[in-house]
C-alpha cells in the first residue's frame, strides 16, 4: 500500500514518491506491461516521466502502480462532476434578463395553475414556453440548480506534458528539512505540506527553525504528542507564546485582533439582498467563538512556558505591551496570577508584577519621542539597536532626516539583517519613492488596501527621489554581494535556467491557496500555447446538496479604457463565453463553471488584459477545497455538446485550491496579457460578492509590483558575480545547476536568502 501523504506532497514538486533506494535501480531494465499502462494513464493526466523514474517504476508492483494512479486521479479531480449548467455552452443559449423577468412573473402568479404554458422543473420553478431553451440546460436556468451530473472528463489532449521525476525517502526528508529551515515565511502550499510531513517524519534534533510561523506548526505537533516542555525551546519571547495561543484558537499563525476578526466576520456574511444578510449574526458568533476558556492542563503548560522565557521581566513586559489588551484577557483566562504564586514560578510572578505596574519603558516609545523632537542622532542610535525594525521604517526615516545620514547609519547594521528584509527593501523602493505609484497592503483577512503616498515625498524633487531609490538598491546589492562572497564554494561554473528570469523571488507576497500539482511562485509567467484559454472552477466536493453560490468571472480591459465583464450577469461578450451561473451544488461530487477566452477575438476587440477572478456570492468566505485555474493547449480542446464537460486534467496549466483557513470572499488568481500571450499567476484576495469588488487599480499595482521584483535568475546572477562563477549554457558543463525543477521547491529558492 502506498503512502498517500507522501505521494500527494511529491506531486506538488512534480515528482512521484517511491519507497526504493536509488542504488537499487537498474538503469538498463526494460519496461514491463504494467509500467507501460501506468505511463499511459499519466499521459492522460498531462504527465510524462524522467528516464530515472521510468526505470525505477520497473521495481514497483502492479498493485502499487494502480494505487498511485487512483491517488493522482483524485488529486486531479478526475472523479468529480465537471458538468456546467449549459450543454454545449460554447454556443450561447440566447437567455436574457427578459427571460428571467418573465419566469419570475409566471412563478409569482402561479405558473401552470394560472394558465401559463410551460414546464415545471424538479426544483419547483415553472419555466414558461418561449423563454429559456430547456433542452440546452443540465438544470434550472432560473435558480441555477443542477439536475444532471457527469461521470467523465476528457483526457490526453495536452500539447505539452509535465515531466515527473523520482522522489525517494531521502528526497522527501530533504524537502521536510528545507521547509523547517526556510528563511522566508511559508506560503499556503508549504504550510500544508509541512503540516502533513510532521506526522510522517520525526522532528530532527538539530532542526534550525528560523521563522516564527513555522515554529507554531511544530509546537502544535509537540503539544499533541504530549511534549509541551520540548516546545519551550522554540518560545523565546511572550509574543511567541501569544502567537501560539492565538494560532490554537483561530487557526491563523499571525495574531489578528479580536475586533478585527469580528468586523471581518460581519463583512464576510453581509449580503446585498437584505433578507439574506447574516452579518450581525456572524459577528455575534465570532465573539462567542473567541471567548477564552482553558482547562488546568493548558494553564499549567503556558505558565511553565512564560516562566522559562529567557528575558528579564522588564524586557518581557515591553514585548507584551503592544498587545496589552489581549494579554490582560489571556492572563485572566489562564489563571496565571494563581500559578505565579506557586513555588518555582518566581520569574512568571516578576513578569506579571512589572506588566501590571507598568514599571518599564518601551523602545518604540523612546523612538517616537526622539522622532517627534526631530532628534536625528538619538532616533538613529535607537533604530540601530533593532535592525529589523530599522529596515521596516527605513524609507520614512530617510524622508524625515535625509537619505545620506540615515543610509550611513543603516549601512552599519545591514549585515545583521535577514536577507529577505534587504530584498524587500530593494523591491519596494521604486514604488515607495514614486508619489504617483499605487502601493498595496495585504492583511491576511483578505482585504487589499491601497496606501496613500508619504506626504514628505512632496518636499523632494523627482531627481532627489530617484537618487534615494538608487542609494537603497546599491546598499542592498552590496550587502547581498558580501553575503554571497562569504559563502564557501568549490564551484567554478554555474547554470541558470532561462525560465528562472520569469520567476520573481517570493518575498512579501505569500500565497494562501494550495497548489496540488505544482509549486509556482507568485508572479510566474505562463506562456499561452494555443488560441484559447479555458478558465475553470470546481466546488462542493464532499458536501451535501445545498445552496452554495460561487462565481467565476473575467474582466476584459480594452485599449480605450473601457471594461467588459464576463460573469453570471453577462454570459457572452467579445472574446469570452461563460458556461452559466450555478447557485446550488449536487450531492458530494460538486459542480463546475467555465469561461472560454478566445485570443484572436480578444485581439480584434482591442483587449489588453484579462483579469481572472472567483468569489462567493453566498454569505461567507470562498468554499473550502474550491479549485480554480486555467487550461491551455496548442490544439483545440473538446467540449461536450451533451453534458457541457470541458475539463481535461492534461491541459491544466495552473490550478490552486482554497484552504480551510481562507478568510477571503473573492480572489484574483491570474492576469492574461493579450499582446504578449502570457498569463501571470498572482493572488489578490478581496471581500465582495461580485467581480466589481476587485479594484482594477489594485490589480494593476500588484501586477506592476510583481513585474518589477528581482527575479530568481537575477539573484543567481548576483551570486555568480560575487563568487566569480562562470555562467554556462548547459547543465552538463556546470558545477552548480539551477533548473526550473529546482525552483518548484520555493523553500530551496529561499535558501539563497539564508546566507548571513
C-alpha positions in Angstrom: 0.0 0.0 0.0 1.3 3.4 -0.9 1.8 6.3 1.5 -0.9 8.7 0.2 0.5 11.7 2.1 4.0 11.4 0.6 2.6 10.7 -2.9 0.5 13.9 -2.8 3.3 16.0 -1.4 5.8 14.7 -4.0 3.3 15.6 -6.8 3.5 19.2 -5.7 7.1 19.1 -6.6 6.5 17.4 -10.0 7.7 14.1 -8.7 6.5 10.6 -7.8 7.4 9.1 -4.4 8.6 5.5 -4.5 9.8 3.7 -1.4 13.0 2.5 -3.0 16.7 3.4 -3.0 18.4 4.9 -6.0 21.2 2.5 -5.7 18.8 -0.4 -6.3 17.5 1.0 -9.7 18.5 -1.0 -12.7 19.1 1.7 -15.4 19.2 -1.0 -18.1 15.9 -2.6 -17.3 13.1 -2.9 -19.9 9.7 -1.5 -19.2 7.1 -4.2 -18.5 3.4 -4.1 -19.4 2.1 -2.6 -16.1 4.6 0.2 -16.3 3.7 1.0 -19.9 0.0 1.0 -18.9 0.8 3.3 -15.9 2.7 5.8 -18.1 -0.2 5.9 -20.5 -2.5 6.8 -17.6 0.0 9.5 -16.5 -0.1 10.9 -20.1 -3.9 11.2 -19.9 -3.4 13.5 -16.9 -0.7 15.5 -18.6 2.4 13.9 -17.1 5.4 12.1 -18.5 8.3 10.5 -16.6 12.1 11.1 -16.4 14.4 8.3 -17.5 15.4 7.5 -13.9 11.7 7.3 -12.8 10.9 5.1 -15.7 13.5 2.5 -14.7 12.5 2.9 -11.0 8.9 2.0 -11.9 10.0 -1.4 -13.1 10.8 -2.3 -9.5 7.3 -1.4 -8.3 4.4 -3.9 -8.1 1.4 -3.5 -10.4 -0.9 -3.1 -7.3 1.2 -0.1 -6.2 1.1 1.4 -9.6 -2.7 1.1 -9.6 -2.9 2.8 -6.2 -0.7 5.7 -7.4 -2.9 6.1 -10.4 -6.0 6.3 -8.2 -4.2 8.9 -6.0 -3.3 11.1 -9.0 -6.8 10.8 -10.4 -8.1 12.0 -7.0 -5.7 15.0 -6.9 -6.6 16.0 -10.5 -10.3 15.8 -9.7 -11.0 13.2 -12.4 -13.8 11.6 -10.5 -15.7 14.8 -9.7 -18.7 16.3 -11.5 -17.4 18.7 -14.2 -20.8 19.3 -15.9 -21.8 23.0 -16.0 -25.3 24.4 -16.3 -25.4 24.6 -20.1 -24.8 21.8 -22.6 -22.5 22.8 -25.4 -22.1 26.2 -23.7 -19.6 27.4 -26.4 -22.8 28.3 -28.4 -24.8 31.0 -26.5 -28.3 30.0 -25.3 -29.6 33.5 -26.0 -31.0 33.8 -22.5 -31.6 37.4 -21.4 -32.8 39.5 -18.5 -36.3 39.4 -20.1 -36.4 35.6 -19.8 -35.7 35.9 -16.1 -38.3 38.6 -15.6 -41.0 36.7 -17.4 -40.2 33.5 -15.5 -40.3 35.4 -12.2 -43.7 36.9 -13.1 -45.1 33.5 -14.1 -44.0 31.9 -10.9 -45.4 34.7 -8.8 -48.8 34.4 -10.5 -48.9 30.6 -10.0 -47.4 29.0 -13.1 -49.5 26.3 -14.6 -52.3 26.8 -12.1 -52.7 30.4 -13.5 -53.0 29.0 -17.1 -49.5 29.6 -18.3 -48.0 27.1 -20.7 -44.6 25.7 -19.9 -42.6 23.2 -17.8 -42.3 22.7 -14.1 -38.8 21.6 -13.1 -37.8 19.3 -10.2 -36.7 22.4 -8.2 -40.3 23.6 -8.3 -39.8 26.5 -10.7 -42.1 26.9 -13.7 -40.4 27.9 -17.0 -42.8 29.4 -19.5 -42.7 28.4 -23.1 -40.7 30.8 -25.3 -38.2 31.8 -22.6 -35.2 29.5 -21.8 -34.4 26.7 -24.3 -34.6 23.9 -21.6 -33.1 21.3 -23.9 -29.8 23.2 -23.6 -29.6 23.0 -19.8 -28.4 20.4 -17.2 -30.5 22.1 -14.5 -32.8 25.0 -13.8 -31.8 28.2 -15.8 -33.8 30.3 -13.4 -32.4 29.3 -10.0 -29.1 27.6 -11.1 -29.8 24.2 -9.5 -28.2 21.3 -11.4 -30.2 18.1 -12.0 -27.7 16.2 -14.1 -24.1 15.3 -13.4 -21.3 13.9 -15.5 -19.1 10.9 -14.6 -16.3 11.6 -17.2 -13.7 14.1 -18.2 -11.6 14.5 -21.4 -8.0 13.2 -21.2 -4.8 13.4 -23.0 -5.5 16.5 -25.2 -2.5 18.4 -23.9 0.2 19.6 -26.4 2.8 19.8 -23.7 3.5 17.2 -20.9 4.9 18.0 -17.4 7.8 15.7 -16.5 7.7 13.9 -13.2 11.0 12.9 -11.5 11.7 10.4 -8.8 11.4 11.2 -5.2 12.8 8.7 -2.7 12.7 8.9 1.1 16.0 10.9 1.0 14.4 13.5 -1.3 11.3 13.8 0.9 13.3 14.2 4.0 15.3 16.9 2.2 12.1 18.7 1.4 11.0 18.3 5.0 14.2 19.8 6.3 14.1 22.7 3.8 10.6 23.6 4.9 11.6 23.6 8.6 14.7 25.7 8.0 13.1 28.1 5.4 14.5 31.6 5.8 11.2 33.1 4.5 7.6 32.6 5.7 5.9 29.6 4.2 3.1 30.0 1.8 -0.2 28.1 2.0 1.1 25.1 0.0 4.3 24.8 2.0 2.5 25.1 5.3 0.1 22.4 4.3 3.0 20.1 3.1 4.9 20.7 6.3 1.9 20.0 8.5 1.4 16.6 6.7 5.1 15.7 6.8 5.4 16.5 10.5 3.1 13.5 11.1 5.2 11.3 8.8 8.8 12.1 10.0 10.2 12.7 13.4 11.4 16.2 14.2 15.2 16.4 13.7 17.0 17.0 16.9 19.1 19.7 15.2 16.3 21.4 13.4 17.1 25.1 12.7 13.7 26.8 12.7 14.2 30.4 11.9 10.6 31.5 11.1 8.1 32.1 14.0 5.2 30.9 11.9 6.9 27.6 11.1 7.6 27.2 14.8 3.9 27.3 15.5 3.2 24.3 13.4 6.0 22.4 15.2 4.8 23.5 18.7 1.2 22.3 17.9 2.5 18.9 17.0 4.7 18.7 20.1 1.7 19.6 22.3 -0.5 17.0 20.6 2.2 14.4 21.3 2.4 15.4 25.0 5.9 17.0 24.6 5.0 20.6 25.6 8.1 21.0 27.6 10.2 20.4 24.5 8.3 23.2 22.8 9.7 25.7 25.3 13.0 26.0 23.4 11.0 27.4 20.4 9.3 30.1 22.5 11.8 32.9 23.0 9.5 35.7 24.0 6.0 36.3 25.4 5.0 37.3 21.8 5.8 33.8 20.7 3.5 32.4 23.4 0.7 34.7 22.4 1.1 33.8 18.8 0.8 30.1 19.6 -2.2 30.6 21.8 -4.0 32.6 19.1 -3.0 30.1 16.4 -4.5 27.3 18.6 -7.7 29.4 18.9 -8.2 30.8 15.4 -6.0 28.6 13.1 -4.1 31.6 11.9 -0.3 31.8 12.5 -0.5 35.6 12.7 -2.0 37.4 15.6 -5.2 39.1 14.5 -7.0 41.3 17.0 -10.4 40.0 18.1 -12.2 43.2 17.0 -10.7 42.7 13.5 -12.0 39.2 13.3 -15.4 40.2 14.5 -15.6 43.1 11.9 -14.3 40.7 9.2 -17.0 38.1 10.0 -19.7 40.8 9.7 -18.3 41.8 6.3 -18.0 38.2 5.1 -21.6 37.4 5.8 -23.0 40.7 4.5 -25.4 40.2 1.6 -26.6 42.9 -0.7 -30.1 41.4 -0.5 -31.3 42.4 2.9 -33.2 39.2 3.9 -30.1 37.1 3.3 -27.7 39.4 5.2 -26.3 37.4 8.2 -23.5 39.9 9.1 -24.8 40.7 12.6 -25.3 37.0 13.5 -21.9 36.2 12.2 -20.3 38.9 14.3 -22.0 37.6 17.4 -21.0 34.0 16.6 -17.4 35.2 16.2 -17.4 36.9 19.5 -18.7 33.7 21.1 -16.0 31.7 19.3 -13.3 33.9 20.6 -14.3 33.6 24.2 -11.3 32.3 26.2 -11.6 29.1 28.2 -8.7 26.9 29.2 -8.5 23.8 31.3 -6.0 23.4 34.1 -3.6 21.4 31.9 -3.4 24.2 29.4 -3.0 26.8 32.1 -0.1 25.0 33.7 1.6 24.5 30.3 1.5 28.2 29.4 2.6 29.2 32.9 5.7 26.9 32.6 6.5 28.4 29.1 6.3 32.0 30.4 8.4 31.1 33.5 11.1 29.7 31.2 11.3 32.8 28.9 15.0 33.8 28.8 14.3 37.5 29.2 14.3 39.9 32.1 10.8 40.9 33.4 11.2 44.4 32.0 12.1 43.1 28.6 9.2 40.6 28.6 6.7 43.2 29.7 7.9 45.5 26.9 7.3 42.8 24.4 3.8 42.2 25.8 2.9 45.9 25.7 1.7 46.2 22.0 -0.9 43.6 22.7 -1.7 44.7 26.3 -5.4 44.3 26.0 -5.2 40.7 24.7 -2.6 39.8 27.3 -4.8 41.1 30.1 -7.6 38.7 29.0 -5.2 35.8 28.5 -3.7 36.2 31.9 -7.1 36.1 33.5 -8.4 33.1 31.4 -5.1 31.1 32.0 -5.2 31.8 35.8 -1.5 33.0 35.5 -1.9 35.0 38.7 -2.7 31.9 40.6 0.2 29.9 39.1 2.7 32.7 39.7 2.3 32.2 43.4 3.4 28.6 43.2 7.0 27.6 44.1 9.4 27.7 41.2 7.3 30.3 39.3 9.2 33.3 40.6 10.1 34.6 37.1 6.5 34.4 36.0 5.4 36.4 39.1 8.0 39.1 38.4 6.9 39.4 34.8 3.2 39.8 35.8 4.2 42.3 38.5 6.1 44.5 36.1 3.4 44.2 33.5 0.6 45.3 35.7 2.5 48.1 37.5 3.9 49.2 34.1 7.3 49.8 35.6 9.0 49.6 32.2 9.7 51.8 29.2 9.2 50.8 25.6 11.8 51.1 22.9 9.1 52.2 20.4 8.0 55.0 22.8 11.6 56.2 23.0 11.9 56.2 19.2 8.7 58.1 18.8 9.8 60.7 21.3 13.1 61.3 19.6 11.4 61.4 16.2 8.8 63.9 17.2 11.6 66.1 18.7 13.4 65.8 15.3 16.5 64.4 17.1 18.1 62.5 14.3 21.1 61.3 16.2 19.0 59.8 19.1 16.5 58.3 16.6 19.1 56.6 14.5 21.0 55.3 17.6 17.8 53.7 18.9 17.0 52.2 15.5 20.4 50.6 15.2 19.6 48.6 18.3 16.9 46.8 16.4 17.9 46.3 12.8 14.7 44.6 11.7 12.5 47.5 12.8 15.0 49.9 11.4 14.6 48.2 8.0 10.8 48.4 8.2 10.8 52.2 8.8 13.9 53.0 6.6 12.1 54.8 3.8 10.1 57.1 6.1 13.2 57.9 8.2 15.1 58.8 5.0 12.4 61.3 4.1 12.4 62.8 7.6 16.1 63.1 8.3 17.7 62.9 4.9 19.0 59.9 3.0 22.7 60.3 3.4 22.7 60.4 7.2 20.1 57.6 7.5 21.7 55.3 5.0 25.1 55.8 6.6 23.6 54.6 9.9 21.7 51.8 8.2 24.8 50.5 6.4 26.4 49.7 9.7 23.7 47.1 10.5 22.8 45.7 7.1 24.9 42.5 7.6 22.9 41.8 10.8 19.6 41.7 8.9 17.9 38.7 7.3 18.5 38.7 3.5 14.7 38.6 2.9 14.3 42.0 4.5 17.1 43.6 2.4 15.5 42.1 -0.7 12.1 43.5 0.3 13.7 47.0 0.5 15.1 46.7 -3.0 11.8 45.5 -4.4 9.7 48.2 -2.6 12.0 51.3 -3.1 10.7 52.2 -6.6 7.0 52.2 -5.6 7.6 53.9 -2.2 9.5 56.9 -3.6 7.2 57.5 -6.5 4.3 59.7 -5.4 2.2 58.6 -8.4 2.6 54.9 -7.7 -0.2 52.8 -6.0 1.1 50.8 -3.1 -0.8 47.9 -1.5 -1.2 46.5 2.0 -2.4 42.9 2.1 -3.5 41.8 5.6 -4.4 38.2 5.9 -8.1 38.9 6.4 -8.5 39.1 2.6 -8.9 42.9 2.2 -6.4 44.6 0.0 -5.9 48.3 0.9 -4.4 51.0 -1.3 -1.9 53.1 0.6 -1.5 56.9 0.2 2.0 58.1 -0.6 4.0 59.6 2.2 3.3 63.3 2.5 7.0 64.0 2.9 7.7 63.0 -0.7 6.3 66.4 -1.7 9.4 68.0 -0.1 11.8 66.4 -2.6 12.0 66.8 -6.4 12.0 64.0 -8.8 15.7 63.7 -9.1 16.2 63.5 -5.3 13.6 60.8 -5.1 15.3 58.8 -7.8 18.6 59.2 -6.1 17.1 57.7 -2.9 16.0 54.7 -4.9 19.4 54.2 -6.4 21.0 54.5 -2.9 18.8 51.8 -1.5 19.4 49.5 -4.4 23.2 50.0 -4.2 23.1 49.3 -0.4 21.1 46.1 -0.6 23.0 44.8 -3.6 26.4 45.5 -1.9 25.2 43.7 1.2 23.9 40.6 -0.8 27.2 40.5 -2.7 29.2 40.4 0.6 27.0 37.6 1.9 27.4 35.5 -1.2 31.1 36.2 -1.4 31.5 35.0 2.2 29.9 31.6 1.4 32.5 28.9 0.9 32.2 27.2 -2.5 34.3 24.9 -4.6 32.3 25.5 -7.8 33.8 27.3 -10.7 30.8 27.4 -13.1 27.0 27.8 -12.8 24.0 27.0 -15.0 20.9 29.3 -14.6 17.8 28.1 -16.5 16.4 31.0 -18.6 12.9 30.3 -17.2 14.1 31.5 -13.8 14.3 35.0 -15.1 10.5 34.9 -15.4 10.0 34.0 -11.7 10.2 36.7 -9.1 11.8 35.9 -5.7 8.9 35.3 -3.4 9.4 37.8 -0.6 6.5 39.8 0.9 3.7 38.2 -1.4 2.8 35.0 0.2 0.0 32.9 -1.4 -2.6 31.4 0.9 -4.0 28.9 -1.6 -2.7 25.4 -2.0 -1.2 24.1 -5.3 -1.6 20.4 -5.5 0.1 19.8 -8.8 2.9 22.4 -8.8 4.7 24.9 -6.6 4.9 28.0 -8.8 6.0 31.2 -7.1 3.6 34.2 -7.3 4.4 36.3 -10.4 5.4 33.3 -12.5 4.6 33.9 -16.2 2.9 31.0 -18.2 3.1 31.3 -22.0 -0.1 30.6 -23.8 0.4 27.9 -26.5 -2.9 28.0 -28.4 -5.6 30.5 -29.3 -7.8 29.6 -26.4 -7.6 29.8 -22.6 -10.3 28.0 -20.6 -10.9 29.1 -17.0 -12.5 26.6 -14.7 -13.8 26.5 -11.2 -15.0 23.3 -9.3 -16.5 23.5 -5.8 -18.7 21.4 -3.5 -16.5 18.3 -3.3 -17.6 16.2 -0.3 -20.5 18.5 0.6 -24.2 17.6 0.7 -26.7 19.1 -1.7 -27.3 22.7 -0.7 -27.4 26.3 -2.0 -23.8 27.4 -2.4 -23.2 30.1 -5.0 -19.6 30.6 -6.2 -19.0 32.7 -9.2 -16.2 32.6 -11.9 -15.7 35.8 -13.7 -13.3 37.6 -16.1 -12.7 41.3 -16.5 -11.6 42.4 -20.0 -9.7 45.7 -20.2 -9.8 47.4 -23.6 -7.4 50.0 -25.1 -9.9 52.8 -24.9 -10.1 52.5 -21.0 -13.4 50.6 -21.3 -14.0 47.4 -19.3 -16.2 44.4 -20.3 -17.1 41.8 -17.6 -17.9 38.2 -18.4 -19.8 36.9 -15.4 -23.1 35.5 -14.3 -24.9 38.7 -15.3 -23.2 38.9 -18.7 -22.5 35.4 -20.1 -21.5 36.3 -23.6 -19.1 39.2 -24.6 -16.4 39.8 -27.2 -13.7 37.2 -26.8 -15.3 35.4 -23.8 -18.2 32.9 -23.2 -19.4 31.8 -19.8 -20.9 28.3 -19.1 -23.8 29.5 -17.0 -24.4 30.5 -13.3 -24.8 27.6 -10.9 -26.1 28.6 -7.5 -26.6 25.1 -5.8 -24.4 22.1 -5.6 -25.3 18.4 -6.1 -24.6 15.7 -3.6 -20.9 15.2 -2.7 -19.4 15.5 -6.2 -19.5 19.3 -6.6 -20.2 21.3 -9.7 -18.3 23.4 -12.2 -18.2 26.7 -14.2 -16.1 27.6 -17.1 -15.1 30.7 -19.2 -13.6 30.3 -22.6 -11.3 33.1 -23.8 -10.5 33.4 -27.5 -7.3 35.3 -28.0 -7.9 36.2 -31.7 -11.3 37.6 -30.7 -9.8 39.5 -27.8 -7.2 41.0 -30.1 -9.9 42.1 -32.6 -11.9 43.7 -29.7 -8.8 45.7 -28.7 -8.3 43.9 -25.3 -5.1 44.5 -23.4 -5.5 42.5 -20.2 -8.0 39.9 -18.9 -8.3 39.5 -15.1 -9.4 36.1 -13.7 -11.5 36.2 -10.5 -13.7 33.9 -8.4 -15.9 35.0 -5.5 -18.5 33.8 -3.1 -21.9 35.3 -3.9 -23.3 33.3 -1.0 -22.7 34.7 2.5 -19.4 33.6 3.9 -15.9 33.0 2.5 -14.9 31.1 -0.6 -15.9 27.4 -0.2 -13.1 25.3 1.2 -11.5 23.0 -1.4 -12.8 25.1 -4.2 -10.4 24.6 -7.1 -9.8 27.3 -9.7 -7.3 27.6 -12.6 -7.0 27.6 -16.3 -6.3 25.2 -19.2 -4.4 25.8 -22.4 -3.2 23.6 -25.3 -1.8 24.3 -28.8 -4.6 22.0 -30.1 -8.3 22.7 -29.8 -9.8 21.4 -26.6 -13.0 19.4 -26.7 -16.3 20.5 -25.2 -19.3 18.1 -24.8 -22.5 19.1 -26.5 -24.4 16.5 -24.5 -23.2 17.5 -21.0 -21.1 20.6 -21.4 -18.0 18.9 -19.7 -14.9 20.8 -20.8 -12.3 19.7 -18.3 -9.1 17.9 -19.2 -6.5 17.4 -16.5 -3.8 17.1 -19.0 -4.5 20.7 -20.3 -4.4 22.3 -16.8 -1.6 24.8 -16.9 -2.1 26.0 -13.3 -4.6 25.4 -10.6 -5.0 26.4 -6.9 -7.2 25.1 -4.1 -8.8 27.2 -1.4 -7.5 26.2 2.0 -9.7 25.6 5.1 -8.2 28.6 6.8 -9.2 31.0 4.0 -10.6 34.3 5.1 -11.3 36.0 1.8 -14.6 36.2 -0.1 -13.1 36.8 -3.5 -9.8 36.0 -5.3 -8.0 37.4 -8.3 -5.9 34.4 -9.5 -4.4 35.4 -12.8 -4.0 38.1 -15.5 -3.7 37.4 -19.2 -1.5 39.8 -21.2 -3.2 39.5 -24.6 -0.4 41.1 -26.6 2.4 39.0 -25.1 0.2 35.9 -24.8 1.3 35.3 -21.2 -0.6 34.6 -18.0 0.7 36.0 -14.7 -0.2 33.9 -11.7 -0.9 36.2 -8.9 -3.1 36.1 -5.8 -5.1 39.1 -4.6 -7.9 38.4 -2.2 -10.8 40.8 -1.9 -14.1 41.0 0.1 -17.1 41.4 -2.2 -19.9 39.4 -3.6 -19.1 40.1 -7.3 -16.2 40.8 -9.6 -16.7 44.5 -9.2 -15.2 44.3 -5.7 -11.8 43.5 -7.3 -10.4 47.0 -7.7 -8.7 47.3 -11.1 -6.2 49.8 -9.8 -5.1 47.4 -7.0 -4.7 44.6 -9.5 -2.6 46.7 -11.8 -0.5 47.8 -8.8 0.1 44.2 -7.7 0.9 43.2 -11.3 3.4 46.1 -11.6 4.9 45.1 -8.3 5.5 41.5 -9.4 6.9 42.6 -12.7 9.4 44.9 -11.1 10.6 42.4 -8.5 14.1 40.9 -8.6 13.8 37.5 -10.4 15.3 34.3 -9.2 17.6 34.4 -12.2 18.8 37.9 -11.4 19.5 36.8 -7.8 21.5 33.8 -9.0 23.5 36.2 -11.3 24.3 38.3 -8.3 25.6 35.2 -6.6 27.6 34.2 -9.6 29.3 37.6 -9.8 30.1 37.7 -6.1 31.6 34.2 -6.1 33.3 34.7 -9.5 31.4 31.8 -11.1 31.4 31.4 -14.9 27.9 31.2 -16.3 27.5 28.3 -18.8 24.7 27.4 -21.3 24.4 23.7 -20.5 23.8 21.9 -17.1 26.3 19.3 -18.2 29.1 21.9 -18.1 28.2 23.4 -14.7 29.3 22.7 -11.2 26.2 24.3 -9.7 22.9 23.7 -11.5 19.7 25.8 -11.1 16.8 24.5 -13.2 13.1 25.2 -13.3 12.6 21.9 -11.4 14.8 23.2 -8.6 12.6 26.3 -8.4 9.5 24.2 -7.9 10.5 24.0 -4.3 10.2 27.6 -3.0 12.0 26.6 0.2 15.0 25.8 -1.9 14.8 29.2 -3.6 14.5 30.9 -0.2 17.7 29.0 1.0 19.6 31.5 -1.2 18.4 34.1 1.3 19.7 32.3 4.3 23.3 33.4 3.9 24.3 35.7 6.7 
